Amino acid sequence: MIYLHYKGRFPQFERFKSFCEEVVDDIFPNELTFDWSVGIQMRSNLCYGMHQDSGICYYGGTDNIISVELARNYIADLGKKTEHTIPYTMKELCVTLVHEMVHCKQYISGEISSLHNSKKMIEGFPQYWWNDNFGHYDLPWEREAHSYEEVLLDLW
């Protein structure tokens, strides 16, 4: 079973929560070996120096706990005098959630690992997802996550 936990200020929270549950029902197999906890946190933004993401998913590798963080806002002109905040639309937030939940599924099924020392290769790529040597869209686990985005958006 997948247990979802929410933290932060979510727009249209009850509807978003229902959407999350439907996404889990579509993505995850009915029978899991272990129970998993997925924490979904809404943050104002996900900026790291001059880099920003709309969402991230990470797993420490030891407990059955996965964290998903979503950014409520995009920072336009990051680092410039004209820097300003633009809120993501609900559609954009939902697409990001779907994408990150596919990564949750990949961690749970062992398709990807959070460990840098993983020797497993997927289509010739090291299994851990944060390898900067390859284009983001070239990575097999990213292709899978992107393939789900528009399909599951219909659940919204």
TIRO-2110 file (N, C-alpha, C; in Angstrom, 1 decimal):
// TIRO-2110
0.8, -1.2, 0.0, N, 1, A
0.0, 0.0, 0.0, CA, 1, A
0.9, 1.2, 0.0, C, 1, A
0.4, 2.3, -0.7, N, 2, A
1.1, 3.6, -0.7, CA, 2, A
0.3, 4.5, 0.2, C, 2, A
1.0, 5.1, 1.2, N, 3, A
0.4, 6.1, 2.1, CA, 3, A
0.9, 7.4, 1.7, C, 3, A
0.0, 8.4, 1.4, N, 4, A
0.4, 9.7, 1.0, CA, 4, A
0.2, 10.7, 2.2, C, 4, A
1.2, 11.5, 2.3, N, 5, A
1.2, 12.5, 3.4, CA, 5, A
1.5, 13.9, 2.7, C, 5, A
0.8, 14.9, 3.2, N, 6, A
0.9, 16.2, 2.5, CA, 6, A
1.4, 17.3, 3.5, C, 6, A
2.2, 18.2, 3.0, N, 7, A
2.7, 19.3, 3.8, CA, 7, A
2.8, 20.5, 2.9, C, 7, A
2.4, 21.6, 3.5, N, 8, A
2.5, 22.9, 2.7, CA, 8, A
1.1, 23.4, 2.3, C, 8, A
1.1, 24.5, 1.6, N, 9, A
-0.2, 25.1, 1.1, CA, 9, A
-0.4, 24.7, -0.3, C, 9, A
-1.4, 23.8, -0.5, N, 10, A
-1.8, 23.3, -1.8, CA, 10, A
-3.0, 24.1, -2.3, C, 10, A
-2.9, 24.6, -3.5, N, 11, A
-4.1, 25.2, -4.1, CA, 11, A
-5.1, 24.1, -4.4, C, 11, A
-6.4, 24.3, -4.1, N, 12, A
-7.5, 23.4, -4.3, CA, 12, A
-7.1, 22.0, -3.7, C, 12, A
-6.8, 22.1, -2.4, N, 13, A
-6.2, 20.9, -1.7, CA, 13, A
-7.0, 19.6, -1.9, C, 13, A
-8.3, 19.7, -1.6, N, 14, A
-9.1, 18.4, -1.6, CA, 14, A
-9.1, 17.8, -3.0, C, 14, A
-9.3, 18.7, -4.0, N, 15, A
-9.3, 18.1, -5.4, CA, 15, A
-7.9, 17.6, -5.8, C, 15, A
-6.8, 18.3, -5.3, N, 16, A
-5.5, 17.9, -5.6, CA, 16, A
-5.2, 16.5, -4.9, C, 16, A
-5.7, 16.4, -3.7, N, 17, A
-5.5, 15.2, -2.9, CA, 17, A
-6.2, 14.0, -3.6, C, 17, A
-7.4, 14.2, -4.1, N, 18, A
-8.1, 13.1, -4.9, CA, 18, A
-7.3, 12.8, -6.1, C, 18, A
-6.8, 13.8, -6.8, N, 19, A
-6.0, 13.6, -8.0, CA, 19, A
-4.8, 12.7, -7.7, C, 19, A
-4.1, 13.0, -6.6, N, 20, A
-2.9, 12.3, -6.2, CA, 20, A
-3.3, 10.8, -6.0, C, 20, A
-4.4, 10.5, -5.3, N, 21, A
-4.8, 9.2, -5.0, CA, 21, A
-5.2, 8.4, -6.3, C, 21, A
-5.8, 9.1, -7.3, N, 22, A
-6.1, 8.5, -8.6, CA, 22, A
-4.8, 8.2, -9.3, C, 22, A
-3.8, 9.1, -9.3, N, 23, A
-2.5, 8.8, -9.9, CA, 23, A
-1.9, 7.6, -9.3, C, 23, A
-1.9, 7.5, -8.0, N, 24, A
-1.3, 6.3, -7.3, CA, 24, A
-2.0, 5.0, -7.8, C, 24, A
-3.3, 5.1, -7.9, N, 25, A
-4.1, 3.9, -8.3, CA, 25, A
-3.7, 3.5, -9.7, C, 25, A
-3.4, 4.4, -10.6, N, 26, A
-3.0, 4.2, -12.0, CA, 26, A
-1.6, 3.7, -12.2, C, 26, A
-0.7, 4.2, -11.4, N, 27, A
0.8, 4.0, -11.6, CA, 27, A
1.3, 2.8, -10.9, C, 27, A
0.8, 2.5, -9.6, N, 28, A
1.4, 1.5, -8.8, CA, 28, A
0.6, 0.2, -8.9, C, 28, A
1.3, -0.9, -8.9, N, 29, A
0.7, -2.2, -8.9, CA, 29, A
-0.2, -2.4, -7.6, C, 29, A
-1.2, -3.2, -7.7, N, 30, A
-2.1, -3.4, -6.6, CA, 30, A
-1.4, -4.1, -5.4, C, 30, A
-0.5, -5.0, -5.7, N, 31, A
0.1, -5.8, -4.7, CA, 31, A
1.6, -5.3, -4.5, C, 31, A
1.9, -4.7, -3.4, N, 32, A
3.3, -4.3, -3.2, CA, 32, A
3.9, -5.2, -2.0, C, 32, A
5.1, -5.5, -2.1, N, 33, A
5.8, -6.4, -1.1, CA, 33, A
5.8, -5.7, 0.3, C, 33, A
6.0, -4.4, 0.3, N, 34, A
6.0, -3.6, 1.5, CA, 34, A
5.1, -2.4, 1.4, C, 34, A
4.7, -1.8, 2.5, N, 35, A
4.0, -0.5, 2.5, CA, 35, A
5.1, 0.6, 2.3, C, 35, A
4.7, 1.6, 1.6, N, 36, A
5.5, 2.8, 1.4, CA, 36, A
4.8, 4.0, 1.8, C, 36, A
5.6, 5.0, 2.2, N, 37, A
5.1, 6.3, 2.6, CA, 37, A
5.7, 7.3, 1.6, C, 37, A
4.8, 8.1, 1.0, N, 38, A
5.2, 9.2, 0.1, CA, 38, A
4.8, 10.5, 0.7, C, 38, A
5.8, 11.3, 1.0, N, 39, A
5.5, 12.7, 1.5, CA, 39, A
5.5, 13.6, 0.4, C, 39, A
4.4, 14.4, 0.2, N, 40, A
4.3, 15.3, -0.9, CA, 40, A
4.3, 16.7, -0.2, C, 40, A
5.3, 17.5, -0.5, N, 41, A
5.4, 18.8, 0.1, CA, 41, A
5.4, 19.9, -1.0, C, 41, A
4.5, 20.9, -0.7, N, 42, A
4.4, 22.1, -1.6, CA, 42, A
5.3, 23.1, -1.1, C, 42, A
6.3, 23.6, -1.9, N, 43, A
7.2, 24.7, -1.5, CA, 43, A
6.9, 25.9, -2.3, C, 43, A
7.3, 27.0, -1.9, N, 44, A
7.2, 28.3, -2.6, CA, 44, A
7.9, 28.1, -4.0, C, 44, A
9.2, 27.7, -3.9, N, 45, A
9.9, 27.4, -5.1, CA, 45, A
11.0, 26.4, -4.8, C, 45, A
11.6, 25.9, -5.8, N, 46, A
12.7, 24.9, -5.7, CA, 46, A
13.9, 25.4, -6.4, C, 46, A
14.5, 26.5, -5.8, N, 47, A
15.7, 27.1, -6.4, CA, 47, A
16.9, 26.7, -5.6, C, 47, A
18.0, 26.3, -6.3, N, 48, A
19.2, 25.9, -5.7, CA, 48, A
20.3, 26.7, -6.4, C, 48, A
20.7, 27.8, -5.9, N, 49, A
21.6, 28.7, -6.6, CA, 49, A
21.0, 29.3, -7.8, C, 49, A
21.6, 29.0, -9.0, N, 50, A
21.0, 29.5, -10.2, CA, 50, A
20.2, 28.4, -10.9, C, 50, A
19.9, 27.3, -10.2, N, 51, A
19.1, 26.2, -10.8, CA, 51, A
17.8, 26.1, -10.1, C, 51, A
16.8, 25.8, -10.9, N, 52, A
15.5, 25.6, -10.2, CA, 52, A
14.7, 24.4, -10.9, C, 52, A
13.9, 23.8, -10.1, N, 53, A
13.1, 22.7, -10.6, CA, 53, A
11.6, 22.9, -10.3, C, 53, A
10.7, 22.3, -11.1, N, 54, A
9.3, 22.4, -10.8, CA, 54, A
8.9, 21.3, -9.8, C, 54, A
9.7, 20.2, -9.7, N, 55, A
9.5, 19.1, -8.8, CA, 55, A
10.7, 18.3, -8.7, C, 55, A
10.8, 17.6, -7.5, N, 56, A
11.9, 16.6, -7.3, CA, 56, A
11.3, 15.4, -6.5, C, 56, A
11.9, 14.3, -6.7, N, 57, A
11.6, 13.1, -6.0, CA, 57, A
12.9, 12.5, -5.5, C, 57, A
12.9, 12.1, -4.2, N, 58, A
14.2, 11.5, -3.8, CA, 58, A
13.8, 10.4, -2.7, C, 58, A
14.8, 9.5, -2.7, N, 59, A
14.6, 8.3, -1.8, CA, 59, A
16.0, 8.1, -1.2, C, 59, A
16.0, 8.0, 0.2, N, 60, A
17.3, 7.8, 0.9, CA, 60, A
17.9, 6.4, 0.8, C, 60, A
17.1, 5.5, 0.4, N, 61, A
17.6, 4.1, 0.1, CA, 61, A
17.5, 3.2, 1.3, C, 61, A
17.1, 3.7, 2.5, N, 62, A
17.1, 2.8, 3.7, CA, 62, A
15.7, 2.5, 4.2, C, 62, A
14.8, 3.4, 4.2, N, 63, A
13.5, 3.2, 4.7, CA, 63, A
12.5, 3.2, 3.6, C, 63, A
11.3, 2.8, 3.8, N, 64, A
10.3, 2.8, 2.7, CA, 64, A
9.6, 4.2, 2.7, C, 64, A
10.4, 5.2, 2.7, N, 65, A
9.9, 6.6, 2.7, CA, 65, A
10.5, 7.3, 1.5, C, 65, A
9.6, 7.9, 0.7, N, 66, A
10.0, 8.7, -0.5, CA, 66, A
9.5, 10.1, -0.3, C, 66, A
10.3, 11.1, -0.7, N, 67, A
9.8, 12.5, -0.6, CA, 67, A
9.6, 13.1, -2.0, C, 67, A
8.5, 13.8, -2.2, N, 68, A
8.3, 14.5, -3.4, CA, 68, A
8.1, 16.0, -3.0, C, 68, A
8.8, 16.8, -3.7, N, 69, A
8.6, 18.3, -3.5, CA, 69, A
8.1, 18.9, -4.8, C, 69, A
7.1, 19.8, -4.6, N, 70, A
6.6, 20.5, -5.8, CA, 70, A
6.8, 22.0, -5.5, C, 70, A
7.1, 22.7, -6.6, N, 71, A
7.2, 24.2, -6.5, CA, 71, A
5.9, 24.8, -6.9, C, 71, A
5.4, 25.7, -6.0, N, 72, A
4.2, 26.5, -6.3, CA, 72, A
4.5, 27.6, -7.3, C, 72, A
5.7, 28.1, -7.4, N, 73, A
6.1, 29.2, -8.2, CA, 73, A
7.4, 29.0, -9.0, C, 73, A
7.5, 29.7, -10.1, N, 74, A
8.6, 29.7, -11.0, CA, 74, A
9.3, 31.1, -10.8, C, 74, A
10.6, 31.1, -10.7, N, 75, A
11.3, 32.4, -10.5, CA, 75, A
11.8, 32.8, -11.9, C, 75, A
11.2, 33.8, -12.5, N, 76, A
11.6, 34.3, -13.8, CA, 76, A
12.8, 35.2, -13.6, C, 76, A
13.7, 35.2, -14.6, N, 77, A
14.9, 36.0, -14.5, CA, 77, A
15.7, 35.8, -13.3, C, 77, A
15.8, 34.5, -12.9, N, 78, A
16.5, 34.2, -11.7, CA, 78, A
17.9, 34.8, -11.6, C, 78, A
18.2, 35.5, -10.5, N, 79, A
19.5, 36.1, -10.3, CA, 79, A
19.7, 37.4, -10.9, C, 79, A
18.7, 37.9, -11.6, N, 80, A
18.8, 39.2, -12.3, CA, 80, A
18.0, 40.3, -11.5, C, 80, A
18.2, 41.5, -11.8, N, 81, A
17.4, 42.6, -11.1, CA, 81, A
16.0, 42.5, -11.4, C, 81, A
15.6, 41.9, -12.5, N, 82, A
14.2, 41.8, -13.0, CA, 82, A
13.5, 40.5, -12.4, C, 82, A
14.2, 39.8, -11.5, N, 83, A
13.7, 38.5, -11.0, CA, 83, A
12.3, 38.8, -10.4, C, 83, A
11.4, 37.9, -10.8, N, 84, A
10.0, 37.9, -10.3, CA, 84, A
9.4, 36.5, -10.3, C, 84, A
8.3, 36.4, -9.5, N, 85, A
7.7, 35.1, -9.2, CA, 85, A
6.5, 34.9, -10.1, C, 85, A
6.4, 33.8, -10.8, N, 86, A
5.2, 33.4, -11.6, CA, 86, A
4.6, 32.1, -11.0, C, 86, A
3.4, 32.1, -10.6, N, 87, A
2.8, 30.9, -10.1, CA, 87, A
2.6, 29.9, -11.2, C, 87, A
2.8, 28.6, -10.9, N, 88, A
2.5, 27.5, -11.8, CA, 88, A
1.0, 27.4, -11.8, C, 88, A
0.4, 27.0, -13.0, N, 89, A
-1.0, 26.7, -13.1, CA, 89, A
-1.3, 25.4, -12.4, C, 89, A
-2.6, 25.1, -12.2, N, 90, A
-2.9, 23.8, -11.6, CA, 90, A
-2.5, 22.7, -12.6, C, 90, A
-2.7, 22.9, -13.9, N, 91, A
-2.3, 21.9, -14.9, CA, 91, A
-0.8, 21.6, -14.8, C, 91, A
0.0, 22.7, -14.6, N, 92, A
1.4, 22.5, -14.5, CA, 92, A
1.8, 21.7, -13.2, C, 92, A
1.1, 22.0, -12.1, N, 93, A
1.4, 21.3, -10.9, CA, 93, A
1.0, 19.9, -11.0, C, 93, A
-0.1, 19.6, -11.7, N, 94, A
-0.6, 18.2, -11.8, CA, 94, A
0.4, 17.4, -12.7, C, 94, A
0.9, 18.0, -13.8, N, 95, A
1.8, 17.4, -14.7, CA, 95, A
3.1, 17.0, -13.9, C, 95, A
3.6, 18.0, -13.1, N, 96, A
4.8, 17.8, -12.3, CA, 96, A
4.5, 16.6, -11.3, C, 96, A
3.4, 16.6, -10.6, N, 97, A
3.1, 15.6, -9.7, CA, 97, A
3.1, 14.2, -10.4, C, 97, A
2.5, 14.1, -11.5, N, 98, A
2.5, 12.8, -12.2, CA, 98, A
3.9, 12.4, -12.5, C, 98, A
4.7, 13.3, -13.0, N, 99, A
6.1, 13.0, -13.4, CA, 99, A
6.9, 12.5, -12.2, C, 99, A
6.7, 13.1, -11.0, N, 100, A
7.5, 12.7, -9.8, CA, 100, A
6.9, 11.4, -9.2, C, 100, A
5.6, 11.2, -9.4, N, 101, A
5.1, 9.9, -8.9, CA, 101, A
5.6, 8.7, -9.7, C, 101, A
5.8, 9.0, -11.0, N, 102, A
6.4, 7.9, -11.8, CA, 102, A
7.8, 7.6, -11.2, C, 102, A
8.6, 8.6, -10.8, N, 103, A
9.9, 8.3, -10.2, CA, 103, A
9.7, 7.6, -8.9, C, 103, A
8.6, 7.9, -8.1, N, 104, A
8.4, 7.1, -6.9, CA, 104, A
8.2, 5.6, -7.3, C, 104, A
7.4, 5.3, -8.3, N, 105, A
7.2, 4.0, -8.8, CA, 105, A
8.5, 3.3, -9.2, C, 105, A
9.4, 4.1, -9.8, N, 106, A
10.7, 3.6, -10.3, CA, 106, A
11.6, 3.2, -9.1, C, 106, A
11.6, 4.0, -8.0, N, 107, A
12.3, 3.7, -6.8, CA, 107, A
11.8, 2.5, -6.2, C, 107, A
10.5, 2.4, -6.0, N, 108, A
9.8, 1.3, -5.3, CA, 108, A
10.1, 0.0, -6.0, C, 108, A
10.0, 0.0, -7.4, N, 109, A
10.2, -1.2, -8.1, CA, 109, A
11.7, -1.6, -8.3, C, 109, A
12.6, -0.7, -7.9, N, 110, A
14.0, -0.9, -8.1, CA, 110, A
14.6, -0.6, -9.5, C, 110, A
13.7, 0.1, -10.3, N, 111, A
14.2, 0.5, -11.6, CA, 111, A
15.3, 1.5, -11.5, C, 111, A
15.2, 2.4, -10.5, N, 112, A
16.3, 3.4, -10.3, CA, 112, A
16.7, 3.3, -8.9, C, 112, A
17.9, 3.9, -8.6, N, 113, A
18.5, 3.9, -7.3, CA, 113, A
18.9, 5.2, -6.9, C, 113, A
18.9, 5.5, -5.6, N, 114, A
19.5, 6.8, -5.2, CA, 114, A
20.9, 6.7, -4.9, C, 114, A
21.5, 5.5, -5.1, N, 115, A
22.9, 5.3, -4.7, CA, 115, A
23.9, 5.6, -5.8, C, 115, A
24.8, 6.5, -5.6, N, 116, A
25.8, 6.8, -6.6, CA, 116, A
26.7, 5.5, -7.0, C, 116, A
26.8, 4.6, -6.1, N, 117, A
27.7, 3.5, -6.4, CA, 117, A
27.0, 2.3, -7.0, C, 117, A
25.7, 2.6, -7.4, N, 118, A
25.0, 1.5, -8.1, CA, 118, A
25.7, 1.1, -9.4, C, 118, A
25.8, -0.2, -9.6, N, 119, A
26.4, -0.7, -10.8, CA, 119, A
25.4, -1.0, -11.9, C, 119, A
24.1, -1.0, -11.6, N, 120, A
23.1, -1.3, -12.5, CA, 120, A
23.0, -0.3, -13.7, C, 120, A
22.9, -0.8, -14.9, N, 121, A
22.8, 0.0, -16.0, CA, 121, A
21.4, -0.2, -16.7, C, 121, A
20.8, 0.9, -17.2, N, 122, A
19.5, 0.8, -17.9, CA, 122, A
19.7, 1.5, -19.2, C, 122, A
19.6, 0.7, -20.3, N, 123, A
19.8, 1.1, -21.6, CA, 123, A
21.2, 1.9, -21.8, C, 123, A
22.2, 1.4, -21.1, N, 124, A
23.5, 1.9, -21.2, CA, 124, A
23.8, 3.1, -20.2, C, 124, A
22.8, 3.5, -19.4, N, 125, A
23.0, 4.6, -18.5, CA, 125, A
23.1, 4.1, -17.1, C, 125, A
23.9, 4.8, -16.3, N, 126, A
24.0, 4.4, -14.9, CA, 126, A
22.6, 4.6, -14.2, C, 126, A
22.2, 3.8, -13.3, N, 127, A
20.9, 3.7, -12.8, CA, 127, A
20.5, 5.0, -12.0, C, 127, A
21.4, 5.6, -11.3, N, 128, A
21.0, 6.8, -10.5, CA, 128, A
20.7, 8.0, -11.4, C, 128, A
19.7, 8.7, -11.0, N, 129, A
19.0, 9.7, -11.9, CA, 129, A
19.7, 11.0, -12.0, C, 129, A
20.7, 11.3, -11.1, N, 130, A
21.2, 12.7, -11.2, CA, 130, A
22.5, 12.8, -11.9, C, 130, A
22.7, 12.0, -12.9, N, 131, A
24.0, 12.0, -13.7, CA, 131, A
23.9, 13.2, -14.7, C, 131, A
24.8, 14.1, -14.5, N, 132, A
24.8, 15.3, -15.4, CA, 132, A
25.5, 15.1, -16.7, C, 132, A
26.0, 13.9, -17.0, N, 133, A
26.7, 13.7, -18.2, CA, 133, A
25.8, 13.4, -19.4, C, 133, A
24.5, 13.2, -19.2, N, 134, A
23.6, 12.9, -20.2, CA, 134, A
22.4, 14.0, -20.2, C, 134, A
21.8, 14.1, -21.4, N, 135, A
20.7, 15.0, -21.5, CA, 135, A
19.5, 14.5, -20.7, C, 135, A
18.8, 15.3, -20.0, N, 136, A
17.7, 15.0, -19.2, CA, 136, A
16.7, 14.1, -19.9, C, 136, A
16.3, 14.5, -21.1, N, 137, A
15.3, 13.7, -21.8, CA, 137, A
15.8, 12.4, -22.4, C, 137, A
17.1, 12.2, -22.4, N, 138, A
17.7, 11.0, -23.0, CA, 138, A
17.7, 9.8, -22.0, C, 138, A
17.5, 10.1, -20.7, N, 139, A
17.5, 9.1, -19.7, CA, 139, A
16.2, 8.3, -19.7, C, 139, A
16.3, 7.0, -19.7, N, 140, A
15.1, 6.1, -19.9, CA, 140, A
14.1, 6.4, -18.8, C, 140, A
14.5, 6.6, -17.6, N, 141, A
13.5, 6.9, -16.5, CA, 141, A
12.8, 8.2, -16.7, C, 141, A
13.5, 9.2, -17.3, N, 142, A
12.8, 10.4, -17.6, CA, 142, A
11.9, 10.3, -18.8, C, 142, A
12.2, 9.5, -19.7, N, 143, A
11.3, 9.3, -20.9, CA, 143, A
10.0, 8.6, -20.4, C, 143, A
10.2, 7.7, -19.5, N, 144, A
9.0, 7.0, -18.9, CA, 144, A
8.1, 8.0, -18.2, C, 144, A
8.7, 8.8, -17.3, N, 145, A
8.0, 9.8, -16.5, CA, 145, A
7.3, 10.8, -17.4, C, 145, A
8.0, 11.3, -18.5, N, 146, A
7.3, 12.2, -19.4, CA, 146, A
6.2, 11.6, -20.2, C, 146, A
6.3, 10.3, -20.4, N, 147, A
5.2, 9.6, -21.2, CA, 147, A
3.9, 9.5, -20.4, C, 147, A
4.0, 9.6, -19.1, N, 148, A
2.8, 9.5, -18.3, CA, 148, A
2.1, 10.8, -18.1, C, 148, A
2.8, 11.9, -18.3, N, 149, A
2.3, 13.3, -17.9, CA, 149, A
0.9, 13.6, -18.5, C, 149, A
0.8, 13.7, -19.8, N, 150, A
-0.4, 14.1, -20.4, CA, 150, A
-1.5, 13.0, -20.3, C, 150, A
-1.1, 11.8, -20.3, N, 151, A
-2.1, 10.7, -20.2, CA, 151, A
-2.8, 10.8, -18.9, C, 151, A
-2.1, 10.9, -17.8, N, 152, A
-2.8, 10.9, -16.5, CA, 152, A
-3.3, 12.3, -16.1, C, 152, A
-3.0, 13.3, -16.8, N, 153, A
-3.6, 14.6, -16.6, CA, 153, A
-5.1, 14.6, -16.8, C, 153, A
-5.6, 13.7, -17.6, N, 154, A
-7.0, 13.5, -17.8, CA, 154, A
-7.8, 13.2, -16.5, C, 154, A
-7.0, 12.7, -15.5, N, 155, A
-7.7, 12.4, -14.2, CA, 155, A
-8.1, 13.6, -13.5, C, 155, A
-7.4, 14.8, -13.8, N, 156, A
-7.7, 16.0, -13.1, CA, 156, A
-9.1, 16.5, -13.5, C, 156, A
END
